[in-house]
Amino acid sequence: MSTIEKLSIQGIRSFGSNSEDVQTITFSSPVTLILGENGLGKTTVIECLKYGLTGELPPGSDHGRSFVHDPKIFNQAGTLAQVKLEVSNLQGKRISVCRSMKITNKRGNKYAFETLDATMNI
Ligand SMILES: Nc1ncnc2c1ncn2[C@@H]1O[C@H](COP(=O)(O)OP(=O)(O)OP(=O)(O)O)[C@@H](O)[C@H]1O
């Protein structure tokens, strides 16, 4: 069985986009419990796992715009976001995946979402 070892989240939903805001979860065996009060980011963690593994954006995220941390909160012109995953395959070999995206403020208070690089290191 493949296992998820580590997840890093930056600039997604309530997770800030500055380098000091990066949150990393190291998963434990056989199970990792994610506990927290409402709105603290449990669902976001699951969404990031799915996005990291498949590249699929969460349903209802306005094509990614509401998945990325809202730049209006700190009056920024845009947000850079990144999801990094480390997975061990059946042979115990580590595979790392990194997916980046951004939103930028366009005229008329509209935001454009773009996926940037997606890399996989085996
Ligand atoms: N685009 C965004 N920018 C900034 N914050 C956001 C954005 N989208 C959602 N949020 C915030 O992220 C949080 C959502 O967290 P999430 O739904 O992952 O929490 P949860 O722990 O699963 O909550 P619950 O237990 O209620 O299901 C909320 O506080 C919400 O206000």
The ligand as an SDF file (V2000), in Angstrom:
LIG
                    3D

 31 33  0  0  0  0  0  0  0  0999 V2000
  -10.5310   31.7830   -0.0050 N   0  0  0  0  0  0  0  0  0  0  0  0
  -10.4010   31.8570    1.3170 C   0  0  0  0  0  0  0  0  0  0  0  0
   -9.5160   32.7340    1.8600 N   0  0  0  0  0  0  0  0  0  0  0  0
   -9.3630   32.8100    3.2050 C   0  0  0  0  0  0  0  0  0  0  0  0
  -10.0410   32.0560    4.0950 N   0  0  0  0  0  0  0  0  0  0  0  0
  -10.9230   31.1710    3.5890 C   0  0  0  0  0  0  0  0  0  0  0  0
  -11.1490   31.0160    2.1880 C   0  0  0  0  0  0  0  0  0  0  0  0
  -12.0890   30.0350    1.9950 N   0  0  0  0  0  0  0  0  0  0  0  0
  -12.4280   29.6030    3.2280 C   0  0  0  0  0  0  0  0  0  0  0  0
  -11.7370   30.2920    4.1800 N   0  0  0  0  0  0  0  0  0  0  0  0
  -11.7910   30.0880    5.6340 C   0  0  0  0  0  0  0  0  0  0  0  0
  -11.2080   28.8040    5.8300 O   0  0  0  0  0  0  0  0  0  0  0  0
  -11.8950   28.1510    6.8440 C   0  0  0  0  0  0  0  0  0  0  0  0
  -12.5010   26.8770    6.2500 C   0  0  0  0  0  0  0  0  0  0  0  0
  -11.9830   25.9000    6.9350 O   0  0  0  0  0  0  0  0  0  0  0  0
  -12.5170   24.4050    6.8120 P   0  0  0  0  0  0  0  0  0  0  0  0
  -13.8550   24.3510    6.1400 O   0  0  0  0  0  0  0  0  0  0  0  0
  -11.4110   23.6220    6.2030 O   0  0  0  0  0  0  0  0  0  0  0  0
  -12.6740   24.1280    8.3530 O   0  0  0  0  0  0  0  0  0  0  0  0
  -13.1890   22.8420    9.0980 P   0  0  0  0  0  0  0  0  0  0  0  0
  -12.2380   22.6380   10.2510 O   0  0  0  0  0  0  0  0  0  0  0  0
  -13.3420   21.7040    8.1460 O   0  0  0  0  0  0  0  0  0  0  0  0
  -14.5880   23.3400    9.6180 O   0  0  0  0  0  0  0  0  0  0  0  0
  -15.9140   22.4960    9.9870 P   0  0  0  0  0  0  0  0  0  0  0  0
  -15.5750   21.7060   11.2220 O   0  0  0  0  0  0  0  0  0  0  0  0
  -16.9150   23.5670   10.2530 O   0  0  0  0  0  0  0  0  0  0  0  0
  -16.2540   21.6370    8.7860 O   0  0  0  0  0  0  0  0  0  0  0  0
  -12.9830   29.0400    7.3560 C   0  0  0  0  0  0  0  0  0  0  0  0
  -12.5080   29.7230    8.5070 O   0  0  0  0  0  0  0  0  0  0  0  0
  -13.1920   30.0030    6.2010 C   0  0  0  0  0  0  0  0  0  0  0  0
  -13.6140   31.2750    6.6250 O   0  0  0  0  0  0  0  0  0  0  0  0
  1  2  1  0
  2  3  1  0
  2  7  2  0
  3  4  2  0
  4  5  1  0
  5  6  2  0
  6  7  1  0
  6 10  1  0
  7  8  1  0
  8  9  2  0
  9 10  1  0
 10 11  1  0
 11 12  1  0
 11 30  1  0
 12 13  1  0
 13 14  1  0
 13 28  1  0
 14 15  1  0
 15 16  1  0
 16 17  2  0
 16 18  1  0
 16 19  1  0
 19 20  1  0
 20 21  2  0
 20 22  1  0
 20 23  1  0
 23 24  1  0
 24 25  2  0
 24 26  1  0
 24 27  1  0
 28 29  1  0
 28 30  1  0
 30 31  1  0
M  END
$$$$
